[in-house]
Amino acid sequence: MSSLKSPPLGLTLLPMGLGVVGAIALVLWVGPDHGTAGGASDATSDATAALVARIRADRAALPPDDVHRLPLRAQTRPHPVTGDRGLPPPTENWLSDDAEVVQKKARKEWIERRHRAPDGVDWKAIERGNGMAQTDRRRAGAAGLPAGATAVSYEDGVTDGVWVERGSENQAGRIHVATISRDGHALYAGSSKGGVWKLDLDSDSWSPIADDVYGGAHWLQTLPGAADGDPDVIVTSTDWGYVNVSTDEGASWTQSRLEIAPNGVRRLAATQDGRDALFIVTSNGVAWSLQRSTDGGESFQAVVSLGAFAGDVFVPRDGGEELFLATSDGVQRSLDLGETWELMGPLPVATDDVRLAGSEARRARADTGDGSAELRLWAVTDSATLWRSDDAGRTWVEKRDVRSDFWGRLVGSQVDEDLALWGGLEVWRTEDGGDTATQINAWWDYYERPADRLHADLMGLETVVGDDGRETIYIGTDGGLFRSTDGAHSVENLSLDGLRVGQYYGTFTHRDDATRIAAGAQDQGYQLATELAEEGRYDFDQVISGDYAQLVSGDGSLDLVYSVYPGFILVQIGEDASELGYVDYPTDEAGRYFAWLPPLHADTADPSAFWFCATKLYKYTYGGGTWTPTRWSDQDFALYDYEFLSAFALAPSDPSRGYATTSYGRLFTSDDGGVTWTESRDTGPYSHYFHGTALVIDPDDPDTAWIGGSGYDGDAVYRTTDGGETWQGWGDGLPSTLVTDLALATDGSKRLFAAAETAAYVRGGDSTEWVDITGLDAPITTYWSVEAVQSEHTMRFGTYGRGIWDYQYEPWDVPPDEEEDSGGSGGDDPSRPDDDPKVDCGGCAVGGGGGVGRGALGLLPVLLLVGWRRRREGASATR
């Protein structure tokens, strides 16, 4: 693309890789209950059912060794005790050995580009401000609204909406930190944008205690309450320095005051010697410092300036009174809470980055003459080399190179001086003082044994010693929280029931049954709702692992659902998910660019077909047991480097009318179903650093459409009423933010709902501005997707850190005496005639789709994927 202009943003994208391996079907092990409950099968059209039957017959007729239908169930291994086959093997394992690391980097680039902003505009700081404003609003009582309701006023009426949490009850997301309560009866865990959670160790039940605080918790400590019998003081911090304190177990939170305002944090530690001091290592972007609180976290004062040196502090966990601080001069020790310091010795190498940990094990034996009062310290310099000191930092011995797998987490055992753990993609353990190291398990082992194998991506390591002297190690991962009580020889998953911090890219709900849900999650794969859990929430089966998004279906059923993984397209074949198909990205796009999770658009006239967005528009059609792409349009949407089609839709009332936007905000219209395109004469948002993520067309008027995206230099939503010739800003009432998705209500009111970076919003067709609907009950988090549930007056939001939430609204077109209970779980919608076409939801796509262009991870090896579902003995779905 050297002939193309350079983009205004100095960002790079990975080129699109070559093809995968065609389409691969894999047979799933399906529980006996799925696909047979109340009316869902009857709701599937006869035409689609016949189509699915033909597809299955075609694929079954392929030769046994044809990669399009290769059954691989025999590749799975049952649990040696329970016989449970667990979850399917991870997709990344079949792509390449380093796929997980590559995906992590590409995902970050994609998210960065979706937040397209002018040079010098810090969108992260803007969104943090938005999130903190949301927190302040909650603290002020949300303008006096009663709990459980949100009132939204318009010129022509009032709608009362109620939020209902849907789960997943059994699929967790990223956990950063865990710590025990001071009485030992509860465990607190900090998540990524999912708040703080409390596990009652007596009942093994989780509960959220910080839905009204933005940012999640990357660091967490507890202190004793002010008086005997008072709850613990809980102190949390984000990685960017938002520190909050609760003295009432999360019922309320206050923001801490730091003498030096940080934009980065790498440690929050508490003394255990009765002085109840807190220490935090922060950066303000220029210099690092150690700050201290002696008032229960209400305020912090600077103790030591570290300059450009990224240091670390170790606070002994056995009640010892000393502190150890890694500085550019070396390791220093303080016995008076940082007032004075003694230099123990220089660092082992010249460096500007040290992570510090320690072990108190030898000191515990000192009184018997079997140990030394000196602590053993561990250090990692430059995220590359592990060192050990047996004399509290005076001298060091190099132990091993860790640069291949270290993301900043390091911990030493309190009871075994030779035991230490660290890691990144996987967790590593040494039991001989660093001489050798082994993985606790390979990251892909989780998918066969999620109950006792670690998930990928190490986010946190903590140790706690109980009154009985036994040590528990807590390990936070991208798949939840784990613990070990045997020195990390085995682990137990604490996230399989009630830890509802899933990170969802999107949902797709059956048009006739709100209880049948497909979902795509970050690192927790493609999921299907299979049964109702407690309090109206759902358990989801992870039918295949990885990152999935952009779920679409041509007829609104779950008979043929298409979604994307960064490297191929996933096809669910049949309501019962008895087969999955895998389809290549278009091979003639090699060397071009598209989103990390490219948008799809379903064909409502032919459920076996769909469109794929790249630098050009492609259509996939079925034949001969697989799906084949053809170039639908010769339009090249890439005027600039790294520009690609980021959203596309056809009008429900006139499929010849099409709209499209690119990752650089250029807008296009088509009058022949997307074959030829005309750029809008008023390009609207292009000059405002706009990245389009969501596109919705009025179901009744093909001349009216809305587009949402990055609004950091202009509006986050634009509207056209003249068929796309001109676009007007339609973002009044929204903060500077990223709108990730848009969807229209199903009641004909033209109310448009938006999922955004820190809140959910609604705007009526004739209203003058957007209104925040998160109220008092919905969590303060990232709302990534929104879809209109066709069988209910419900908007279903997927959040990136706090699971799936329903907003149940009162319809505008149903007289009060005819209104049905908005909390219903399915059934006919009296406000919609039986033959009413499905309300447009961007081609039934969930999520935006703009962002980082990246493709398949190079040429894939033969893709031997196994897909099957866990058998649920004795379980039956409640519909």
N, C-alpha and C positions, 0 to 999 in steps of 0.2 A: 504494500500500500504506500510505497514511497512517493507516488504521484499525488497522494492526498495531502490536504493541508494539515498542519500541526494543530492539535486541539489547544484551546485556551488553557486547559488544566494540564500541568506537567505531570501526568500520571501514565503509567504503563499498564498494559494488559497482557495476559498470556495469550498466545495465538491459539486458534482452534486446532485441536488435534485431529488425527486421522480417524477413520471409522473404527468401531469397536469390533463386533463380530457378527453383524447382521442382527437377527432377532433370536433370542433364546427363550424358550418356554421352560418354566420349572414348575413341577407339581408340588402343591402345598399339602401338608397334613392338616386336614380340616376337622375341627371338633364336631361331634354329631349334632350339636344344637344349632349351628350357625346356618343361616339361610332358610330356615323353615318356620320362622316365627311370624305371627299375626299379620298377614296381608302384604308384606313386603314383596314376596314373590309374585302375588297376584297383581301388584301394581306395575310390574314390568310389562312393557308393551309386547304383544305377540310378535311384532316384527323384530324387535331387538332380541327377544328370546330365540327366535329362529336364526338370527344372525350369529348369536353366540354359539348355538348348537353347530352351525356350519363351520365356524372358526375352530371349534374344538375337534370336529371331525376331520377338517383339513390337516390340523396339526398332528392328530393321532395317526393319520395315514402316512406321515413322513417316515422315511427310513429311521430305524432306531438310532443310528449314529449321526443323524442330521442334527446340527447344533441348534436348529430352530425348535426342537422338541425334546432335547436330551434330558431324560429324567435322572436326577442326581440324589434322590432321597437316600440311597445307600451310602453316600458320602458322610452323612451325619452320624454322630455317636451319641447314644443315650447316656444319661447320668448313671454312674455306676451303682448308685443306691436307689434312687427313685425311678429310674427308667425314663424320666422326662427328657424329651429331646430339646427343650429350651427354645431359644430363638435361632433364626437362620444365621448362617455365617455372614460376616460383614462384607459389604460390597467392596470396600477399599482393599480388603485382603486379596481380592482377585484382580484388582487393577494393577497394583505394584506394591512393593514392600514399603516405599516411602510415600504412598498415596495420602495417608492421614496428615502428614506434615505439609505436603503440597496443598491439600484441600484447605487446611487451616489458614495458610497464607492467602490463598485465592479468595476464600470467604471474606477475610478482612478487607481485601482490596475491593471486592464487590460491594460490601456495605459502605465503604468509604465513598465510592463513586455514586452510589444512590443518593448520597447527601451532597450532591454537587453544589458548590458555593464558590463565589469569587475568591481570588487570591487574597489572603489576609483575613478572611472571615473564618473564624473557628466555630464550625457547626457543633462540635462536641460541647464547647462552652455554652453555646446558645441552648442546646437541648438540656444541659444540666440546669441552666437557669429556669427553663420551662418545668422541669421536674421538681425543682425546689419550690417553684411557685405553686405547683399542685400540692406539695406537702404543706405549704403555708395555708393554702385554702382549706385543707382538711383540718389543720390545727385551729382554724378560725370557725370550725363547725359548718363548713359548706353553706354559709349564708342562712343557717337555721333550718335547713332541710331535715326532715325526719329520717332516721336510719331506715334503709331498705327502699327508698324511693328517690326519684329524681324528677323534678318538675321542670319542663321546658316550655316556654311560652312562645307563641307565634302570633302573627297578626290575626289568624283565623282560628285560633283554638289553643288548647293545652293538651299535651300528651303526657301521661304518667308512665314511666318506664321502670321496670324492675329487673335487677341483675340476678342471674342464677349461675353459679359456678358449675361447670360440667366435667372438669378433670383435665387430664387423665388422672385417675386415682392410682394407677399402678406404673406409670411411665414417668420417671423423673428426668430432670435436666441437670444443669451445672450447679454444683455445690463447691464453695470456696473454702469454708472454714467450719469447724465445730469445736465446741467447748462445753464442759460439764458445769452444771449449777453447783453452787457452793455446798448445798446439802447432798449432792450426789444423786438426786432423784429425777433430774431432768437433764436433757441434752439440748443445747441450742446450736442451730446450724444456719449459716449465712449463704444465700444463693445469689445467682446472677440475675438481677432485676426481678427476682421473685420474693424479695423480702427476707425476713428472719423467721425461722420455724423452731418450734419447741416440741421435743419428743418426751412424753411422759414415760420414763423408764419402767414404771410400775404397770402401766397399761399398754405400752408400745403403741401409743396413738400420737400422731402428729397434729399440730395446729399452727396456723400462720399467726404471727404477732406483729407484723410490720407492713401490712398491705397499704397503709397510708403514708409510707415513707419511700421516697424515690431512691433508686440507685442500687438496691440490693445491699449485700454486706460481704465484702471481701476479707474483712478482718473483724474479729469479735472477741471480747473479753467480758468476764463477770467480776464484780466486786461484791463484798458483803453489803447488805442493806444498812441504812443509817442506824437502826436499832434492832435488837433481837426480835426475830419473828418477821421483820420486814422482808419483802422480796429482794432478790439480787438486783444490784445495779447492772444493767446490760449496756455495754458500750460497743458500738459498731463503727466501722469506717469503710468507705469505698476505696478503691485503688487510687482515685483522684482526690481524696481528702475530704469527703463529706462525712463528718463525724456526728453521730447521734447517740443520745443517752435516754434510757427508760428506767424509771424506778418503780414501775407498776406492772412488770411482766409484759410490756408492749402495749398496754392500753393507751399510753400517750408517750410521745417522744419529743425531746428538745434538742436543738442543734448546739453542738459544742463551739466554743470560741477558741481559736488557735492564734497565738501571737504572730506566727508567720503563716499566712494563708497558703495552703499547699495546692499543687495540682498533681501530686503523686505521693503514694504511700507504699512502703515496702515492709512495714512491721508495726504491729500494735501488740504490746506485751504488758502484763500486770505482775507486780511483785506478789509473792506469796508469804511474806514474812510478817504480816500483820500491819504493815504501814500503808497498804492499799494504794500504791502509786501506779500510775499508768505511764508508759513511754511509747512514743510514736516516732518513727523515722519517716521524714517527709522531704519532698522536693518542691520548690516553687518555680521550677523551670530553669533556675540559674544556679542555686546552691541547695545542698542537702543539709538537714539539721536534725538534731534529736530534741524533741519537745516532751515536756513532763506535765502531768496533771496530778494534783494532790487533793482535789475537791470532787472526786467521783466522776471525772470526765466532763465537768461543766466548763472548764477552761484548761488550756495548755499554755505553758511558757517555754520559750527556747532555753535549752540547757547547753548544747554544744553545737557550734557551726562546723559543718564538715566541708564546706566549700564545694568544689566540683566532684569530690569523692563520694561515690555511692556506697555508703557504709551500712552497717547493720548492728543491732543490739541483741544480746542474749541475756535474758533474765532467768536465773535458776528457778526451777519449779518445785524445789524441795524445802522452801522456806529460807534458803540462804540469803544473806543480805547484800551480796555483791552484785554488781552489774558488769557486763563485758561489752565494750564498744569497739568495733573495727573502724579505725580512722586511717588517714594517709600515713600517719607516723607509725602505726602498728596497732596492736590490741591494747586497750587501756581498761583499767579496772577502777570501779568506784565503790566505796563502802557507805556513802552518805547520800544516796539517791541522786548522784550526778553533780553534787556541789564541788567535789574535788576528784581528781583522777590520777592514777598511777600507771605509767607506761610499763607493760609487762614485757614486751619485746616487739621487734619489727615484724612486718608481714613477710611471708616466705618469698614473695616475688614483687616486683614493681607492678602495681595494678591500680585501677581507679574504680573497681567494682568487687565487693566482697559480700557473700552471704555467710552468716554465722549461725552455728548451732552448738549445743553442748550436751554432755552427759554427766549426771550427778551420781552415777552408780558407784564409783569408787569411794566417794565420800560417805556413802551409807555404810560402808564396811570399815571406815577409819577407826571407829571406836573399838573394834575387835582386833585391831592391829593388822587386818587383812587388806587394808586399802589406804589410799592417800587422800588427804584433805583437798588436794588440788583437783580441779575439774578437768575432764577431758573436753577439749574443744574440737569442733569440726568447722572447716571453711571450704567454700568453693570460690575460686578467683576467676573473674571474667567469664563466668558460666562455662568454664572449661576444665578446671583441675580441682580435684578433691584433695584436701590436706587434713592432717591430724596433728593435734598438739596434746601431749600428755602432761604438760606443766602449765596449764592455764594461759597459753599463748606466748610463753617465753621462747620456745623453739617449735619448729614444724617439720613434719615429714610428708613428702609427697606420696600420695597413695594411688591415684588413678585418674585417667582422662575420662571426663563425663560429658564432653561437649556434644556428643552425638544425641544425647537425650537428657537435657536439663533445662527446666523452665522456671528455675528460681526457688523451688521448694526443697528444703533440707531439714532433717530433724534427727536428733540423737535420742536413744533410749534413756529413760530415767533409771532403769533397773539392770541394764546390761551394757557395760561400757563399750563392748565390741559391736553393738548393733546400731546401725544408722540407716536411714532411708532417704532417697531423693528420687528425682525423675522428671519426666516431661510427658511424652506420649505414653510411657509405661512407668511403673514404679519399680525401683531397684533397691535391693537390700544387701548390706554386708553384715556378716556375723563374725568376722574375724578381724575387726579393726580396719577394714578397708583393703585388706590384701586381695580378696576376691569379692565378686558381686554377682548376684543373680536377679532375674526378674521374678516378681511375685507370680505373674502369669503373663503370657503374651496377650496383647489387647484383644485379639480376635477370639480368645477363649471365652470371653464374656457371653458371646451370643449362643453358645451351647449350654452354658451354666451361669445364668445371670444371678442366681442366688448366692453363689460362692466364688465368683471370679470377678476381678476388677474390670470396670469399664475403662475405655481409653481416656487419655488426657488428665494428667494430675494437676489439680487446682489447689489442693491444700493438704498439709500433714500436721497432725497434732497428737500429743501423747498425754494421758491422764493416768495417775496411780491412785487406786482406791484405798480405802481404809484397810483392806486385807493385804495390801502390798502388791497386788496384781496390776500390771500395766495394760491399758487399752490404747490401741493406736487407731486414730480416726483418719480416713483417707477420703478427700473430696475429689470427685471426678466429673466429667461431662455427663455421666449417667447416674449421678446421685452420690449418696454417702455410704461408705463402707466402714466396718470396724474389724479389728483383729485383737484377740486376747492371748495369742500364742506367738508373739514376736513376728507377726506378719507371715507365718507359715501358711495360714489360712485366713480367709476374710468372709464376712457376712454382710450381705446387702441390706441396708436399712431403708431402702427407697422403694420397695415393692408394694407398699400399701400406705397411701395417704400423704406422701410427700409430693405435692402437686406443683412442681416447678418446671413443667415441660416447656420447651422452647419450640413453638409451632410456627412454621412458615405458611400454613394454610389448612383449611378444612374444605370438604365437600360433603354435603348432606343429601341423602335421597330425597327427591322432590315430594314423595308421598309418605315418608316415614322419618320423622325427626330423630329417631333413635338409631338410625343406620348412618354412620359417619365414617368417612375416610379422612385421614389427616397425614400431613407431611411434617416431619420434625427435624430439628437440628440434631444430628448424631444419634437420634433414636428412631430413625427410619420411617417407612411407610406403615401406617397403623390403621386398624379398623376397630370401631366400637363394637363390642360383642355382648356386653351385659351391663345392666344398671348396677352401680355400686351404691354406697350409702348416700343419703341426702340428695338424691337426684343426680349424682355424678356417675361417670362411666369408666369402666375398665376398657383399655384398648389392647388389642393384640398387635405386637410389632411383627408384621409378616415378612419384612425384609429390612435390613439395617441400612444405615447411610443417611444422607441428607436429601429429602424429597420435597418438592414444591410444585406450584402451578397446576393444581389438580383440576381437570376438566372432564365433562361428560356430555355427549351430544344430546341425549334424551332425558337427562336429569336423574337417571337411575345409577346403580352401582354395577350394572352389567358390563360396561366398558368404560373404565376410568383411565385416563392418561395423566401421567405426571413426569417430572424431570428429575433426574439425578445429574450432577455435573460430569457427564460422560456418556449418558444414554437416556433413553425414554423408557419408562416403566409402563406396562399395560396390565391392568387388572381385567381378567377375562371371566366374567360370571359374577353374579351377586354373591355367591358363596366363596369367591376368591380361590377357586380350585386350581387356577392356573395364573401365572404371571408371565408376561412376555417382555423381552428386552430388545430394543430397537436402536440402531445406530443413529447418531446425528447425521445430517447431510454431509456426504464425503466431499462434495465439490466446494464446501465452505472451508476446506483446510487452508490454514494460513490467514483466514479472516477472523472476525471477532463477533462475539455475542455475549449475553449475560452469563454469569456463572451458573445461574439457574434460569435458563431461557424461557420466555413466556410461550404458552400454548393457547390455541383457541379452538374450541370444539365446533364441529359441523352439526348443526341441529337438524339438518335434512338427512344426514347419513352418519349414524353413531360410530361407524367403523372408520371414519376419517377425522383428521384434525390438521390444524396449521401449526407451523413452527417458525418462530421469529429469530432471524439472524441478521446479517447484512442484507440479505434478501429474504423474501417470504416463500416458504415451502409448504406444500400440502402432502400429507401422508395418506395413502389409500391402502386398503387391505387387498391381498390376493396371494394365493398359493401358500398360505400358512404364515405369512409375515406381512409387515407394513413397509411400503416403499415410498421414499420422498421424491417428489418432482418439484422443479422450480415453478411456483405458481405465478410469480411476477418477475419480470426482468428489471424492475426498479432496484437500483443499488442505493440503499439508504445511508451508505457510509460516505458522506462528503468529507468528514474529518477522520483522522486517525482515531481508532477505538470508538467509532460511532456505529450504532447498530439499532435495529428495530426493538424498542423496549415495551411497546404495547400495541395491540391490534385487535379490532373487533368489527363485526358486521352488525348492522341494525336488525333487531328482531322483526320489525314490521316491514322491512325492505332489505333482504339480504344482499341486494346489489350495492347498497350504500355501505362503504367501509371507511373507517378512520384508523389512523396510525400516528404514533409519535416515536421519536428516536431518543437515544440517551443524551443527545444535545438539545432536546426540546424542539426540534423542527417538527411541524405538524403537517399531515397529509390527509387527503380525502380521495375516495374512489367511487365511481358510479358503475363499476362492472364487477363487483364482488372481490375487489382487491387485485385484479390483474394489472390495471394501469392506475397511476397515481398522479395527483396534482398537489403541489405544495401550497398550503394556505397562503394567500396573498398577505394576510396579516399573521405573521408567524408567532404573534402573541408572546409566549413565555421565553422564546429562544434567547432574546437579549438579556434575560434575567437569570442566566445560569440555572436553567431548569432541566432536571432529569425526570422524564415522565415515568411513572410507575404503575398507574392504574387508569383505565379507560372504561367509561360506562355510557351507553347510548339509551336515550329515552325509548321505552318499549312501544310507545304509541306514535312518536314523532321522530322520523329518521334525521331531521334537521337539527335536533337538539342532542348535545353530548357534553360530557364533563371529562376532564382529565386532571389527575392529581400527581404530585411529585414533590421535588425539593423546592421549598419556598424560603430560601435564605437571602434572596436578592429580588424578591417580588412575591406574587401570590403563590400559595401552595396548591390551589385549585383554579382551573379556568373553565369557562363554559362557552359553547357556540350555540346559536339559535338560527344560523343561516347555512347549515350544512357544512360548516368548517371553513367557509370563506374568511371569516374573522373570528377571533377569540377574545373574550373579555375576562379580566381578572375577577374571580369569584371567591376570594379568600377572606373577605371581611369576617372578623370574629376569630379567625385562626391566628395563633402566634406564628412567628418564624419557625417553621418546622418541616419535617418530611411527612407527607401524606403517603402512606404505604399501600392503601387500598380504598376502593369506593364501592358502594352497593346501594341500590334503591329498595325502599320498602315495597312490599307486595300488595299494599292496600289501595294503590292508585293515587296516593297523596303526593307523589313526586318528592317525598322526603328522601334526601340523600344522606347516607351515613358514611363517615370517614374513619378509617383506622390510621392513627398517627403515632409519632415517636413516643409521646408521653401521655396520650389520652385518646378517648373516642369522642366523636362529634356528630351532630346532625344539623341539617339545614333544609327547611321546606322550600319548595320550588319558587314561592313568591316571597320568602323571607329575606330580610336584609343582611343577615349574618349567620355564621355558624355558632352553635351552642355546645358547650362541653356537657356530656351526659354521664360522665363517670361518677358523679354524685359522691355518696359516702361509702358505698359498698364495693364498687369495682376497684381493683388494685391499681396503684400508680406504677405503670410499667409500659413497655413498648407494645402497642397494638399493631400487629403485623398484617392481619388479614381480616376481612369482614365479608360475610355472605348472607343473603336473605334466605332464611329457611322457608321453603315454599309451602309447607303444610301447617305452619304456625305464623303468628304475628311476632316473629322473632328475627333478630339480627345476631348471627353467630360470629364472635370475634376469636381469632387465634392470637395469643400473645406470645412474645418472645421472652419467656421466663416465668409466666404464671398460669400456664395452661390455657384452656378454652372456656370462654364465658359467653352466656346468652343474655342479650338485652331484649326483654319481652315488652312490647309496646302495645298501647291500645290503638286499634285501627280507627282511621278517620271516617271511613265510608260505611261503617256498621252502626245502625241506630243503637242507643244505649240498651233498649230492651231486647236486642237481638245479639248482644255481645256474648261471645263464649269465653270461658275461662282462659286467660292468656297463658296460664301456666301449664296447659295441656301438653301431652307428649306426642301428639300426632293427630291423625284424622283429617277429614275434609275441612277446607277453609271456606266458610259460607260467604266470604266476600269475593270469592273468585269462581266464576262459572266453570263447569266441568271441562269445557273446551277452551278455557282461557290459556293462551300460550304462556310458557314460562317467562317470568320477568327477567329481563336481561341482567346478567351478572358478569359482563365482560366475556361472553362466550362461555359462561359457566366456569370461568377461571377464578381461582382464589389467589390473591396476592398481586403484587405489582408486576415484577418481571424485568424492570430496568436494572442496570448496574454493571458490574464489572464484566467485561468480556473475557471469557476463558473457555476452553474447550475440553475435550477428552484428554485424559492424561497420557497423551502419546498413544502409540499402538498398544493395544491391550493384548495380553496373553490370551490363550483360549479361555473363555469366560465360563468357568465351571461353577456356576452359582447354585446353591441349594436353597430352596424356599419351602418352608412349611411352617405350620403354626403349632404352638404348644397345645397339647390336649388338656382340656380342663375336666378333670374327673368329677362327675356329679354336678357340674355347674350348668345352669340354664339361663338364657338371657331373659330379662324382663322387658317386655316391649310396651 
